[in-house]
Amino acid sequence: MTERERPQSETERDNREWIESVEPLDLTNRRGNDLSADYCRILSRWVGFADTTFETWPERPGCGHFFGGSYWYGNDTANPVLVYAVMSRAPEYDETLSGLTRAALGERAVAAIRFLCYTHDSGPEDCVRPKGPNPHASGRKWGGKGDTFFRAIVHAVPICALGVGSWIIWDELDSELKARIATIVTDFADRWSREDPRNGAYYDTQSEENACTGMGIAFGANMFPEHPHAPAWEEAAKKWIVNCCTVPEDRYGDLMLDGKRVRDWVTTTTTHPDFTVENHGIVHPNYMGSKIGLAGIYALWHLLSGKNTPAVAWYHAPEIYRVLKQMHDVDGQCNFVQSQDWWYIRYTDAAVLHCFMNVLGNDPEAALQERIALDYAVKLQNSNESGCLFIENGSAFRITEYQTAWSFEPQTAGRLALGYLLHLFGGIGVEPCTPQQFAKNNGGTFVFPHGGFIIHSEPGSFASTSWRNTIMHLTMPREGKWAVSPYPKSYVGEFVTADSANDRPALLAHRYELREAGYSSTAHYVRAGGAIDQFTAFTSLPGGVTVYSEISVATTNVDLDEIRGCPVGIRNESYGELGSLAKGFRHIYSAGGVLEARGYTGGDSDEWFHFPGLDWINIDDTMGYLLSGSLGVSYRNRHLYPKWKGIEDVLYLNYSRDRRRLVAGAPITSLLACTFANQHHDTTRALSERVPTPVSSRESTAITVEDFLVVSNFACHERNVEVEIDIRGLDTFPIFPGSGRITAGRYRLDVPVGGLCTEVLRAAAFVGGVDAEDLTIDVPCRSRLLIENRRRAETTIMVTVDRRRRSIRLASAAVTPVDL
């Protein structure tokens, strides 16, 4: 007996009324707008690519699947159902971009719906998915029956994709399919509406899980409002949604949300008090956006069904979005201040997240960021001849043991389809702000003590320091992560020893200072399983300039095999539509000339370029580096990737392969590295000839950079750090607040610095025309300079203040005041 011939049970006959009452979502009579048209063009191209992966499924007639049919949770086929159904009815759909008629799209969608209904837990027992590389999905059903909590609730994503796609073409489905879809949707809503939200903020937040569950429950209530359980589902969904973003203070909140006080809704803590969110062991912008992305989809269900959105959808969304905007990069995504474990080019996901805050949150800054991210998404897709969203031949780019770049194409396209629906049903949104307004509102220096990082954002540059989860620093140019990638342990590096395979830094002490334009961070780490003490300081100055200093010492006898010190990730992609951002090669400039490193995957091994004895290096006329105390510079042109995040090389500013046995107390590194964002190689070379030689001891470092003196004290107590600057051969040299003395071409200054602290002094003036003069200089305040000429002869010097030069005649053996 076939499924169609099977007699209906009494329950199925009772269900027919609320199932048949569903009306198809009407897309064809809606008026689009510029943004909905942009989304539609991307999806119109994408379905042509996705169709190359479609295969018939022989176990039942009229069935088929996409992308192998055996990926996690059924996402590989459920999301194409959504996209194909949307495009089959979309007013702006362009057949010439895909080569597929609307009728063909509808047929594919129905075939995929049948496949998903049969292979779901509620389908016939003998109907399972095809064999594939993922043993958790290969030859098995989907739906979450018998799964752990996460693997069960994350089925809300494919269930909702299947449900919305079916809802759009409801009039093309027979009664059997409608009943099966209703069972899939309502079973999820019934099961999880009886459960409570999960609690957890550290390492793996439960924000994603709670939002995902609430989204799935709410879909049942909106697609099947006549179901007798719909009111209970709606109330349960609110409970899950409000608990997707909760901070400790919410347990005491009196604000009224949908008829209840916040304290009566909240049973969890999923978010740090500074509104950072961590998942996979890092502060993770992708999961921080769950409150906006998944709760935004929850709001979209109400928009599609003509209902008002409950207030719980936006509780804490503005606070989360404010942090995300402060972490912004130039491309509409965030900067990954604690590294990234997915891929770097999720512009489609970023665009849809901004879309929710634009259309539903009425945020002009979101309207700007949506357009920026969407523009990058279009350029990426246009660089791929096939029309895929990420990278050509994506099946060759492995992300995990079971996942490749192509594995994520369906879900990403499904998210774009939701963005399209939001613009089609909700309009274009608000007028975007200007880039200048966005930079003014979201630039500056911000500290997130619970997330464990600081950021300093200016137009054209970004710097950050993280002291929790992933220990690292970043200096980014105007090209953002297309030039510099968030390489784990950036700057702090790796010590490879015979006794420790895992060189994870352990923080012993940390101190930071915020400034009007920038910050300093000074820290003490234990490395190599306790065998090495590492002291680091990182200072972000105005104009995209950072200073990194490091001193490391062996604390026990240790065999040191390799130092991969001060690494910087260098993106090296090839996307034709992005021009110089992703041209497929990088030029490496140094005193030895120029080398070219081409970016690609494959081959037998990575290429290494070693540069001994460098005091400067420049990458692609984008990033300049001045070095003192470097053991050597190496550039690793990577071609082999155990996990694909993007094509990225690694520049090591302090590299050594000299194996050595160290005794306790032996010094290992003493490095000073100045980074200049947006700098041409000629400027880097010229700076290396002008910047005074930095100084360092076992407990302190000091360097002058442009107008600043940066002094780090690694001792645990406050002390005066004696700074000596060699000014011989310099046309001008800076004078800093405090008392100093010039003798025989050296400028000496005592700088009081707190324990484990970095002090930054800005030059009060620049002095020129002095050749080994014997002067005493005192800057008691920013408005006055006192110069004592200790010689018995008159002399003339030049003093420059705020770019104004004045000739000053110094009497012999006298103190001359100079007003600044």
N, C-alpha and C positions, 0 to 999 in steps of 0.2 A: 504494500500500500504506500503510495507516495505521500509526501507531506501535504500536498493539496487535497488528497482524498481522505486524509485523516479526519474523523468526525470531531466536531467542536465539543469541548466540555461545557458544562453549565456555566463555569466561571468565565470562559472565553466569550460566551454569548452575553453574559452580564456586562463584560468589559466593552462590548462593541459600541455602546452609546457614547461613552466618554472618549473613546478612540476616534470614532467617526465624526465627533463634534469638532475635531481639529481642522482649522482652515490653513491652506498653504500660505507661507509667508509671501507676500506680494512684492517682488522686486521690480517687475517690468514697468509698473506705473509710477515709480519713484524717479525724481529728478536728481541726477548726480551733480557733482561739482568738480572743481579742478583736482582736489586731492583724491576723491573717489576714482576719478579717471586715471590718476597716476597709479593707484593700487591695482586697478583693473588691467592696465597695460602690463605690469609686472606679471600678474597671474595669467594673462592671456598668453604670454611667452612661455611661462612655466608649464602650463598643461601640455604644451607640445613636447617638452622634455620628459615630463612625468609619463606621458603616454608610451614612451619607448620602453618603460618598465612594466607595462600592463601584461598580465598573462591570464589565460583562462584557467579555471579550476575545474577539473573533470569530475569531481566527486558528486556534484549536483549540477543540473542544467542551468545555463544562463548566469554562471557565477565567474568572477574574476578578481584578481588582487593586484596591488602595485608593490614595487620595490621588494619583491621576494615573498611578501605575504607572511613572514614569520619574524618580524621585529618585535621589540618590547611592546606589550600592551595593545597591540593592534593598531598602533599609530601610523604604520606604514601605509595602511589602506584607508583607515577612517578619515584622515585628513584630506587625502585626495577626494574622498566622497564629498566632503564639505566644499573643497575648491571647485570640483567639477559641477556640483549642483549650483553653486553661486554663479559660476561663469555661464552656465546654461541659461540662466534667467537674467543676468546682469545687463542693464541697458547699454553699457559702454563696451561690452565684449567685442573684440576684433578677431574674427576668424582668420584673417590673413597673417596674424602673428603666430598662430598655433597650427594652422592647417586642419583644424577640427571644427565641424559644424556644431551648432547648439544641440541638434538631435543626437549627434555622436557623443557629446559630453553627457547628456542625460542617460543614454544607454550604458555608458561606462559606469556612471554613478549607481544605477540600479543594480548592475551586475556585482559591483563591489559591496553594496548594501546586502545583497543576498549572501555573499561570502561571509561577511561579518556576522550576520544573524545566525547562520548555520554553525560557524566555528566558535560562537560565544558559548559560555558555560550553560546557557539556557537552551542551546541547540541540540540536535541529535548527538548521541554519545560518539558515534563513529565519525563525526565531522570535526576534524582537527586541521590545524594549519600545516602548510607544506614543510618539508625538511629545510633547515637553514643553519647558519653558523652559530646561532644563539641557542644553547641547550635549554634555556629557560622558556623559550618560545617554540622551538623546533618540534613539529609534530604534536603540539599541545593546543588546548583551547586558550581563550583569553577571557577576561572578565573579572578576575581577582578571587575566584572561589578557592579557598584554602591558602591564599597568599598571606604574607605578613602585612602589617598595617600599611606601610608605604606602598608596596607593590599592589595592594588592593585598591587604595583610594586614588592612586594616580591614574587608574582606569577612567576616572572622571573625564580626562582629556579626550580620549578617543570616543567615549560614550557621548559626550557633548558634540564632538565633531560629526559623528554618525547621526546624532539626533537633529542638529541644525540642518545638515545636508538633506536629511529625509524630510524635514519640515518644509523646506523650500520646494521640493518636488513631490509633496505628499499626494498630489493628484495623479501622479504617475505610478504609484505603488498599489499593489493588490492588497486585499484584506489580510492575507497571511503575513506579508512583510510588515504591514502596519502593526499587527498584533505582536509580532516578534520584537519590533523596535520598542513598542510600549513596554514590553516585559523587561527589556534591557535597561531602559531608562528608569522605570519605576522600581525595579529591584534594587538598583543602586540607591535611590532616594529613600526607600523603606529601610534598607540595611543601616545606612549611616546616619539617618535622622534619629536613630535610637542611641547613638554613641555620643560621647563627649569629646570636645576638642582636646588635642594633645599639648603638653607643656614642654618647653625647652628653648633655650636661647643660645647656649654656648656650643661650639663646634658645629652642630647641625641644628639650626633653628627648625621649629615646627611651623613657621610662617607659611611655607609653601604647602605643606600637608593640609593645614587647616583651611587655607584659601581654596585649595583644589577641591577639598571635600564639600565645602559650602557651595562652590560653583556648580558641582555635579548635582547636589540635592536641589538647588534652586532651579536648575534646568527642568527637572521633572515638574515642578510646580508651575512653571511658565509655559511649557509646551502642552501640559495636560491639566489645565486649571479646573476642569470638571471632575477630576479624579477625587474620590472622597478623602484621600490623604493629603491633598494639595495644601490646605491651610497648615497642617502639621509640618509639612516639608518646608514651607516658607519660613515658619518660625525657627525650625532647626537650622536652616541655612543661615539665618541671621546670626545665630549663636556661633557657628563655625567661622563666619566671615569676620565678625568683630574680634574674634580671638586669633585672627591671623596676624595682627600687629598690636601687641600689647606690651606695655612697659610696667615696671613694678608699681608706679603711682596709680595705675588704673584700678588696682584693687580697692582704692579709696575714693574713686571718682564719683561725683554727684551729677555730672552732666547727663541730661536726659537724651537717650537714643531710642527712637522707635518705641516710646512708652515705658522704657525702663532706665534706671540709673546705670551708668557705666559699670559700677561695682557689681551690679546684679547680672550683667552680661558676662563679665570677665572672670575666667577661671584659670588663666594661663599667664606666663611671661614668655614671649617669643622674640622680643626686641630689646636691645640694650637701651639704657636711659638716654644716650645721645643719638638714638634712632639709627644706629648702624645695625646691620644684620649679618650674621656669619653662618656660612654653610660650607660643608666640605673642609672645615678647619680654617677658613679664611673669611674676612669681611668680603662678601661676595655681592657685587652690584646686581648681578643677574637675579639672585634670590632676594635681595633687598627689594627689588621691584615686584615681588609677589603680591604685596598689598595693592599695588596699582594695577598690575597686569591681570592677575587672576580675579581680584575683586572688581576690576573694571569689566571683565567678562560677565561676572555676576550681575553687574549693573546693565550690561548690554542685553541680557536675557529679558530684563524688565522693559527695556526700550522696545525690543522686538515684539513683545506681547502687549504693548500699549499701557503698561503699568508705571506708576511712579517708583523711582529707585529708593529703597530704604536708606536711611541715614547711615546705617552701619557700614555701607559700602565705602564711605569716604572718611571714616574715623581714622585719624592719624595719617591719611594719605598725604596731606600737605607737608607734614613734618618729614616724612620719608622722602618726598620728592625734593624738598629743599636740600637735603644732604646729597642726593643724587646730582642735583644741579651744581652744587659746590664741587663735586668730584668730576665735573664735566671735562671731556676732551673736545678737540676741535671738530670731531666727526659725528657728534650726536650721541656717542656712547660715553660711558664713564672711564676714567682712568682706574686701572686695577692696582691699587696701592699695596695690596698684599699678594700680588701675582694673580694668575688666572689658570684654571684647570680645564676650561673649554677653549673654543676657538675665538680669535680676536675680531671676527668680521660678522657679528650678529646684528647687522644694521636693521634688518627687517624687524627683529624683536624690539630693538630700541625705538624704531619708528612707531610701532603699535603702542608701546608703553607711553610715549609722548602723546600719541593720538588720544588715548583715554583722558589724559590730563588736559588736553586741548579742548576736546568736544564736551566731555562731561565735567571737567574741572575748571573750564573757562580761564585757562592760564596762558597769557600771551607768550611767555617764555617757552612753554611746551609747544605752542604752535610753531615757533621758530625752530626748535630742536627737532620736531617731527619732520620738517621740510629738509633739514640738513641730513638727518639719518636716511631719509628716503632717497635723497639725491645720491648718497654713497651706495645704497642698495641697488639703485638703477645702474650706476656705473659698474658695479661688480657684475651684475647680470649681463650687461651689454658687453663685458669683456669675455664672457663665456659663450661660445658659439651655440652651445646646446640649449641655452636658456635657463640653466640651473642657477641657483641663488648663491652658491658658495664658491666652488672651484671645479674646473673641468676635470673629468676622470676622478671624481670624488671617491669612488669605491676603492681607489688605491691609497687614500689618505686615512690611516687608521687613527682613531681617537681612543678607543678602548679595545679590549680583547674581542668584543663582538660588534663594535660600532665603527663606522667610517664616516667620512664627510657627507656621503649620500644618505646615511641613516637619518640625518636631521633635516633633510630637504622637505619631507612631507609635513612635519609638525610646524616648521617655519612657514611654509606656504599656507598652512591652515590658519596660523596666527595672522598672516596678511589678509586672508579672507575675512576674518573677524574685524580687522581694521577697515576693510572696504565696507562691510555692513554697517559699522558704526558711522562712517561718513555718509552712507546712503540714507540711513534712517535718522541720524542725528545732525547732519549738516556739516559744513566745512570747519566749524569751530570759530575761534575768535581771531582777530587780526594779530599777526605775529609782531613781537617787539623787534627792535633792531639788534644786530650783533653787539653794537656798542652798549646798548642798554643792558643786554644780558651780561656782558663782561663786567659792567659796573655793579650790577646787583649781586653777582655771584663770585666775583673775584675777591682776593684777599688771603689772609692767613686764618686757618681754622684748625682747632684741635678737637679730636674725638677721643677722650680719655678712656672710654669703655671699649670702643673698637680698637684702640691702641695705635693711633696714627695721627700725623699732622700733615696738612697740605698748604701749599702756597701757590696760588693761581694768579697769573697776570696775563694780559693779552700777549700771546706769542710764546708763553712758557708755563711750565707746571713743575713743581717739585713736591716730593712727599717723603716722609719717614715713617716706617712701621716698626714698632717694637713688640708687637704681639703676633702670635700665629706665624707669619712669615716675616723674618727680620730682613729688611731691605730699605734702600733709598732709591728714589727716581729723580732724574732731571730730564724733562721733556721739552723739545723745541716746538715751534709753531705747527709742524707737521704731525705732532702727537705720536701716537703709537704706530704710525706708518714709518716713522724713523727710528724710534727707540721703543723696544718692547719691555713689558714688566717682568724681566727675568728674575726668578727666585734667587734670593741672596744677593741681589744687585748691590754692588759696592762692597758689602761685607765679605763676600767670597767664600771659598772653601779651603780647608786644610786637609790634605789627604795623608793619612798616617797608616802605618802597618797595623795598628791596634783598633782603629775605629772606622767602620764602613759608613756610619751615619754621623755626619758632622753638623748636626742641627745646633745652632747657637742657643745657649741657655742664658737668659738675662739675669744678671746679679744686681745691677743698679742702673738707674736711668734718670736723666734730668733734661728738661727742655725749657727754652726761653722763647717767648713770642715777641716779635718786634713789629713796628709799624708796617714794615714791608719785608716780611720774611721771618725766619726762626732759626734757632740752633738746637740740636739734639746731641747729647753726649751720653755715652753708655759704656758699660763694662759687661762683656760676655765671656762665658766659658765655652771653649771650643774643644773639638777632638776628644769628647768624652771626659773632659776635665784636665787634659794634658796641656792646654794652652789658654792663657788669659789674653783676651783681645779687647783693647780700648779703642773706641771709635767716636768721631765727632763729625756731624754733617750740618752745614750751615747753608741756608738758602738766602741769597742776596737779591736785590732788585735787578731786573733786566735779564733773568734767566741764567744767572751765575750761581754756582754752588761750590762749596769747598768741603772736601772730604779728607779727614786725617785719621791715621790708624797707627797704633803701636801694639805689637803682640809679643808675648814673652812665654817661653816654655815654663810650666809650673812643675813638671816632673821630667824625668828622662823620657824622651820620645823619639821615635823614628819618623821623620818627616819625608814623605815620598814626593809630594808635589804641592805647590801653592797655586791655586787658581784664584788669585786675588783681584779684588776690585772689578768684578765682571759687569758689563753693560750689554743688554740685549739689543741687537741691531736687526730691524726688520729688513727683509730682502725679497719682497714679493714681485710678481710680474702680472699686472692687470693693465691692459692697454688703455682702457678708458680713464685710468687714474693718472696718466702722464708720469711726471717725475716722482710722484709719491711711490710708485710701484713699477719702476722701469726694468727690474730684473737684474740689477747689478749695483754694487756700491764701490766707490773709489776711496782708497785708504791713502791719505797723504801723511808723509813724515819727512824727516831730514834726509832720508835715503831715497826720496822720490815718491812715485805714486804706483799703487797696485790696484788691480780690479778684482773684486770678488763677485762671482755670479751666483745668484740665488736659484737653487733648484733642488728637487728631491731625487734620490736614487744614486746609483754608483756604488763603488766598493767601500768608500770611507769618506770621512770629512777631510777637508783641506785645512792645514794650519800654516799661518804666516807668522814668523817670529821676528821681533825687532829688538835686539839688545841695545841697551844704553840710550834710550830715547828720553828726551825731556819734553816732547810735545808730539801729538798725533791728532789728525782731523779726519772725520768720517764724512765723506760726500759733501763737503762744504756746508754741513748742517750742524755738526757737533765738534767743538774743539776741546782738547784736553791738554793741560800743562801738568807736568809730573816732576816730583822730587822724591828721591829715595826708591824709585821703582826698581824691582829686581829684573824687569824685562817686560815687554809688551807683546802680546800674542793675539792674533785674530783667528778665530775658529769659523771657517766657512762651512756651515753645517749642510749636509745633504741627507743624512740618515736620522730619522726621527722615530723613537719608540712610541711617541704620542703626538699627533698633529694638532697644533694650535695655530699654526701659521708658519711661514718660512722665516726663520730667524737665525742670525749668526750671533756669535758672542765675542765681544772685545774684552780681553783681560788686560787691565792696566798695570797689574803687578803679578807677573807670572814667573814661576821657576819650576824646572823639572829636576833640579839638583837634589838627589837624595842625600840626606845627612842625618846623623844622630845628634840630637840636642840634649844637653844636660839641663837640669833645673836652673832657671834664672837666665838662660841664654836668650838674647834678643832674636826675634824672627823677622819682623817687618817694622819699618818706620817710613810710612808713606804719606805724602801730601799730594792730592789730586784736585785741581781746579777744573771745573766743567763750564763751558761757555756754549749755551744754546744759540742756534741761528748764527753760527760764525763761519766765515770763509777761511780756507786753509792759509791764505796769505796773512790774514790777521792773527791766526794762531801762531804762526811762525814769528811774526813781528813781536807779539806779546812775550814769547819765550825769551826774546833778547832784551826786553825792557823790565819785566817783573823782577824785583829783587829776590835774591835767593832766600827761600824760606828756612826757618830754623826749627830744630826739634831736639828734644832730650828724651830721657827715659820716661818722663812724666808729663811732657807738654809739647805742643807744636804751635807755630805762629807763622803767618804768611800775610803779605799785603796783596790785595787784589783790587785793582782800580782804586776807588776811593776808600777802601775798607782795610782795617787790620783785624784779622781773625785769630784769636788766641784761645787755645784749648788747654785746660788743666785736667789731667787724668788722675791726679792724686785725690784722695778722699777728703782732704782738708783744704781750706782756703789758703791761698798763697800768692805772693807777688811773683809773676812770671817775667823774667828779664828777657826783653825782646831786643835783638840786635839786627839791624837792617843794613846791609851793605849798599851804600849809595854811590860807590865809585863808578864813574862813567855814565851816571844818570843825568840827564838835562834838568829834570825836576824830581823832587821826592816829596811824599806826603808828610805832613806834620799832624800828629794825633793829640787829642786832649790828654793832659798830664805833663809831667816834667821829663824832658829828655835832654840828651847831650850828644853833640856831634864831635867826634874825635877821629882824625885820620881816615876820613871817608866812611865812618860807621855811625849810624844813628841808633843810640841806645835809649830804651824806654822801659820803665817798670810798670806792668799792668796788673792790678789786683784782680784775681779771678777766684770765684768760689770753687768748692770741692766738686769734682766731676762736673765741670761746667765749661761753657764756651762764652767768651766775651767778644763782642764785636764793637770796634771803634770806627767812627767815620772821620775822615780827614777834615781838620778845621781849615787847613790851607795847604798849598804846595809851594815849596821853596826851590828856587833855582839860582844858578850863578855861584854856587859854593863848591870849591874844590879842596877837600880835606881841611876845611876851616875848623877852628876850635871854637864852637858855639855851645851855649846852653839855651835850651828852648823850653818855655813853659806856656802851656795853654790852660790858664786857670778857669776859663769859661769859653763858650763858643764865640764870644764877641771880642776877645782880646788875646793877642799873642805877644809874649815877652821874649825878646832875643838878647842874650848877653854875648857880646863879642869879646872873647877872652884874649884875643891878640892885641898887640900894641899898635897895630896899624888900622887905619880906616878900611872899610870894605863895603862893597855894594852887592846887595842880593835882590832877586826878583821874588815877590810874593804874589801868588795867584789865589784868589778867593772867588768862588762862583764864576770862574772863567774870566775874571777881571784881573789883569796883571798890573802890579805896581812896583816901581823901582824904589828900594829902601836903602838909604845910606846909614851904615852902622858906625858910630863913633868908636874909637879905640877904647878898650877896657871899660865899656859902659853897657848899661841895659837900655834897650830901645823898645818902647811899647808900640805895638802895631794894632790899630783898630781893624777888626775883621768885618 
